[in-house]
Amino acid sequence: MCARMREELLAFVSRRGTLLEPAAVEYLLSQQDPMGPLDRFLASCSEVPFVVTLQDVVRAADLGRNAAIRTRPAVSMSSAVQAATVTLVMPASFHRQGETASDHAPDVKILRDITGRSTCEGTIEDFTRYFRNRFQTLSRMLRSRRELGGTQEISKARRSTREVRFIGMVSDVRATKNGHRILELEDETDRISVLVLADSPSAAETFVMDEVVGIVGKVNDRGLVIAESVVRPDIPVTRPFRGIGEHLRAAFMSDVHVGSTTFLDEKWAKLTTWMSSDDEVARSLRYLVVSGDVVDGIGVYPRQDEELSIDDIYGQYEALSKMMAGLPDHVSVVMIPGNHDAVRPAEPQPALPAPIQKLFDSNITFAGNPSLVSLDGVKVLAYHGRSMDDFVSAIPGMNYHRPLDAMRQMLKMRHLAPIYGGKTPIAPEAEDHLIVEDVPDIFVTGHVHSVGVDTYRGVVLVNSSTWQAQTPYQKMRNIEPLPARLPIVDLASGQAVIKEF
Ligand SMILES: [Fe+2]
């Protein structure tokens, strides 16, 4: 089926007298209607271009998605909803000093996201500028580390006979047959090989392509650096949670996948009932952060139409808007997109477009993916989490059931999606918005349909579950989701709990 589609696509392209970039071929084959975006793009060109790029077809697909206004079926919510039976995992102290969120005006500020600031056109110059920005920003962080005082450029370091300190971007990682590892590192001046011995303190670390690290080591007579230590940008010091004065709370969810036949409408109804109840924790909820894949989308994977209960993108968002309107007024919502949503797939993704935002009540703040958002002064870094696919492939021992491990790695690398050219499409913006510049108070991801809370060096980590049951694809791959769990963080103490519906 896929091979035939590929042949058809390539035949279509050659009939139109142009060529397709390999990445554009793969992208189109992942769409429900591979010819559609291509056709739309070619129709918009005054002359047939020599090569059609990934960027061209992605943009055309986005335009197509945004224009796809068709009939809007009503939401299918279960009418026979019973009161929520809730399994609550909450420490006793979590219940103390509850405040009521309705007494307080919400204070939501978007501190950083790409919305309205995208400049990239996907040219070679854009990529060069993007990687230079990534290298320089992370180098600056690394140079402030005590261990890396007096770093040199690689071209100078390679000629040194004493201890050397330098910073480089990983361009290759390989293991030797004795269990040592060799990193190839690059800066703007040169490239060098670094040997990390199997018995060195950094031996337990796994390094990934395109991350930026600092090295302290010695150059041997063959020009190879023997690393004494490998330093990551990381969060150098653990800080206490910088909370607000009152025990108001924020809840987190993602991967609602409205429009899918596997969306859990009865669980959603239980959540709505509980949120509107007199429960002390429910009444103290002031914010709800929704971290992407808010609807199931259209044409996200082959034959998705067979698994859709709402096959119209506007219909899906309209159904979600009704669900959100059913939540109590004292909860302010912040919503970012994910890889199923109707924005460009390349990260950083802008906020949902205006025609979709208009479907929702005004108490929803739409932001990009990723976004740094302030909730009453508490800094929340929200990222959908597509790069976890790349972390799971690249790092032995990492898996979809332990998303917090990947999140810790992101904070250590100070980058949400370091691996370029994997499953996470990255747009080469002038500034690397995937760098974790400011240390957040709370860091939340979704995407993997698991759930978890923890802390890393004072940052509260949240992975925010899903409202979709196991899909046929997950069943085939033996992935057991953990749906209908709501992580809740006390904004005064940073204490996090998970409430199950
Ligand atoms: Fe996702």
Boltz pocket constraint, residues with backbone or C-beta under 6 A from the ligand:
constraints:
  - pocket:
      binder: B
      contacts: [[A, 293], [A, 338], [A, 339], [A, 340], [A, 384], [A, 386], [A, 447], [A, 448]]
      max_distance: 6.0
